[in-house]
Amino acid sequence: MSVVRCIIIGMTQNTSASPLHDLARKHLPADVAERWIGLLRPAARLVAVPDPGPQDVVVGRLGGLPALPEDAAWPVWEGHGPLSFVASVDCAVLPAGALDIALPADGTLSFFYFDGQIDDGEAYVDVDDPETWAGAQVVHVPAGVPVAERALPVIDDEDVEFEAYPEVPLTARVEWTAPDSWHPDVMTALWPGGEVKEPNSHPEEAGAFLDELWDLERDADHLIGGHANPVQNPVEYEIAHGVLGRDTRWDDPRVAEEAKGWTLLAQIDTDGDADMMWGDCGALYWLIRPQDLAELRFDRAMFTMQCC
């Protein structure tokens, strides 16, 4: 399990004075602090608002039923069954201009996942097994395409209950995100001179900084863009390993190189309001290559799930 999950701090107009910047400059040598600060990325943090008021700008929702084009099939994992609808966001309302990924200017992104309702968890999506990748999908519906709320698929088994998650509206705010403390880029940034002397340890001089960073940890994160908040290992490396194949050694330099090509599209955490529990208080992660995102090739997004 990761020692420090990704920390999110509210973004301000004066980004150089944000709490994350201040924390780094308080505890780290100037050059080390600036290297670490250079790794920060903005994200849209999705905040569950069960009872939104007139002042709340709703950008999406957890659960409920998806709105799909009439000619679009409900996403399924062939041989296993329909996927559960997890969340959707309205790209036109998201603060996409403040992020560093090329989200669509409009339309809706919907996230589906085979969550084990149908088979009591017998089959699961494994990033290292391409035969399971269809168990998590992203659907983009462009603006102007007529859609209608879609009823749940009928399961031809009276012993199986396939239910929708409770609907929870989401608002968003742009916040800085920091990478996991065990991400190789962080290790390089924290060691003096950028030279990692002990691959499995942080430099002693960074101890107070990491301790205080840990104290700022949030319990749950729903994110669009930015750095993922991993429960265990950096998710980019899990995706890279899956792309290269399960027989690839984790210390193969190709894993680190491939990991650089992936960015977080969305993270959906365990959420009590929406009755969502991913494993043991885990999270779902969809990542995508920037070029595929720019070309709206959401069919090429990759998925992993982590839990405690």
N, C-alpha and C positions, 0 to 999 in steps of 0.2 A: 504494500500500500504506500502511496506517495506520502512523503513527510509533510509537504505543504501543497495544498490544492490551490488553484489559481485564485488570486485575490482581486476583488472588484472594488473600485473606489469611484465616487461620483466625479464626473468630468466638469471642469469649470472653464470659463473663458480663458483664464490665465493658466494654461496647462503646466507651465514650469513651476507653479506653486501648488500643485495638487498634493494630497497626502502621500501618494506613492513616491513622488519626486522628493518630497521633504524627508520621507523615511530613509530613502537611499542616501541622500546627502548628509543626513544626520549620523549615520552609522558607518558609511563606507568611504574609503579614500576617493578623492574627487574623480580620478580617472576611472576607477571601478564603478562608482555611482553612475557616471554618464554612460558607460557601456551597458549597464543594466537598464537604465532609463530608456536607452535606445531600443530595447526589446518590447516596450509597452505598446499595446494596440487598443484602439477604441472598439467597443462592442455595443450592440443594442441589448440591454438587459431587459428581458420580458418579465413584467411584474404582474402576478395574479391579483385581480381585483374582482372578487366574487360579486360585489354589488356596486358597479361603476356609477359615479355621479356625473352631472353635466360638465364638470370640469375635467373629467378623464377622457383622454383620447384613446379609444380602443384600437389597437393595431392588429389584433388577432385573438386566438382563443386556444385553450387546451380542450380536448374532448368535444363532446357533442357529435353531430353528424356532419360529414363533409358536404360542401357544395361542389358538384362535379358537372361537367358538360353532359348533355343527354346521351351523346354517343360514346361516352367514355365508360369503360368497364371499371368496376371496383377493383383496386389493386389486389392481386392474389399471389401466393407462392404456390406454383403448380405442384400438385401432389400433396399439398398440405392444407390449403384453404385460404380464405380471405384474411388480409391484414387488418389490424385495428387502426382506426384513425386516432392519431396522437395529438396533432396540433396543426394550426394554419396561421399564416401571417399575411397581411395585406401590404404588398410591397410599396404601394403608392403612399401609405400612411407611415411606414417605418422611417426613422431618421437616417435613411440610407446615405444621404450626402455627407454625413459626419463619419461614416465608416471608411475603411480602407479596402473593401472588397466591392466588386462590380455587381451589386444586386440588380435585378430587373427594376426598371423605373415604375412599373405597375404590374397588375395581375396578382395572383395569389399563389403562395407556396404552401403545399400541404404535405405532412409527414405521416407515413404509415409504417407500422411495425407488427410483425408476427409475435404476439406477446404471450403465447402459450395458453390462451383461453380455450382454444378448440381441442388441443391434445394434452392438456395438463402439463405443459412445459417439456414434452418429450423431444420436440425438435426446436432448435434454436439457431439464431444467426451467428455464424462464426466467421470472423474476418479472414481467417486462414483457410476457409473452405469455400471456393467459388460456387459450389453447388447450393449454398445456402444464401447467397447474396440477394436473391429475389425476395427474401424475407423482410427487407427494409427498403422502402422506396420514397422518392420525392416526386411530387406531381406539381408542375407549374401550369396554371391556367391563365393565359394572357387576358388582359383587360379587353372587354367587349365581347368575349365569348359567353353566350347564354349558359347559365348554370342553374341547377336546382338542388335543393337539399336531398341527399340520397339516403333512402332507408337502408338499414342493415341488411346484408345478404342473409338469406334463409339457409340455415345449416340443416342438412338432411340427417339429423341424428337427435332424437328427442332427449337424449341424455347430455347433450352439449348445450351450454348457455353461452351465447355470443352477445356480449353487451357493449354498449357505447360507454365511454368514460363520461362522468358528469362534465357539463360545459362550464368553463371558467374563462371569462374575458381577460385579456392581457393588455396592459399598457406598456410603454417602453421608455427608457431613458438611456442616453449615451454615457458610457462610463469607460474608464481605463481598465484594461485587463493586463495582468502580468502572467508570464509563462510559469509553468510548474518549476519548482526549485531544482528538480533533478533533470530538467531538460538540458541536453548538451550545450545549447547556446548560453544558458544561464551559468552552467559550470564554467564555461570559458570566460564569461563576463566577470564572474566573481573572483577567480584566481588572479593574483597580481601578475601583471604583464600579459594576461590572457593565456597563460600556460598552465594547463591542468596537470598538477603533479601527482594527485591521487584520484583516479577516475571515479571511485565510489565514495568520495568524501568532499565536503565543502571546506574551504580554508577556514582555519580557526578564527581569523579576523572577521568573518562574515556571520559569526554565531549570533551576536546581538541583533543584527539586522534580520536574520531569518526567524529568530524567536518573536520579534515584534511583528513581522509579516504574518507569522502563524496566528498571532492574536487577532489579526484583522480578518481572518478567514470568515466567509459566509457559509451558511449551512446548505444552501441550495442555489442553483443558478439555471435559469432558462436564458440562453444567449443566441443572438444572431451575430455572426462575425466575431472578431477578436480572438483571444486565446481561449482554448478549451480549459475547463476546470476538471482535470483528471482525478478520478478516484484512486487510480493506481499509477500507471505509467503514462508518459506523454503519448497522447492518442495518435499523433502524426506518425510515430514509430510503429504502432500497431497496424495502421493502415499501410504503411510502406512494406512491412513484413508480409501482410496479406497479398499485396500486389506482386511482390517478388516470389512468393510461394513459401509454404510452411517448412520446407526443407532448408530454407536460407538461414544461415547462422545469424543470430542477433548482432554479433560484432562484425558482420560483413560490412565493409565501408559503403556498399550500395544501399543499405538500409538507411543510413544517415543521409545519403544524397537524395534518395527517393522521398524521404520525409520532408525535405525542404520544399517539395513541389505541391504540398497539400495544405489547405487552409480550412479552418472551421466554417461550416455553413450554419449549422444549428446544433445546439445542445438543449435537450429537454431532460430536466432532472426529475427525481422522485418528487411527487407533489401531493400532499394530503387533501387539498381542496378538490383536486381532480381525481382522487382515488387511484393515483398512479404510483406503483411501486415497481421499480426495475431491479430485479434480483433483491439483494439486501441493501436497500437505500442507495441504489446506483443511479446512473445517468445514461442517456442515449446520445450518441454523437454522429452527426453526418458531416463528412469532410468532402472537399471537392478541389480539383485543380483550378487555379485562377482562369486559365484559358477556357476550360469547359464551362465555368460559370459565366464568362463573358459571352460565350456562344449559346447559353441557356441549355446546355447539355446536362440536365439534372439526372438523366438516366445513367450518367457516369459517376455520380456521387457515390462515395463509399461510406460504410456504416460500421461502427463498433459500439459495444455496450460494456461498461465497467461497473462493478459493484464491490462492496467491501468483502 
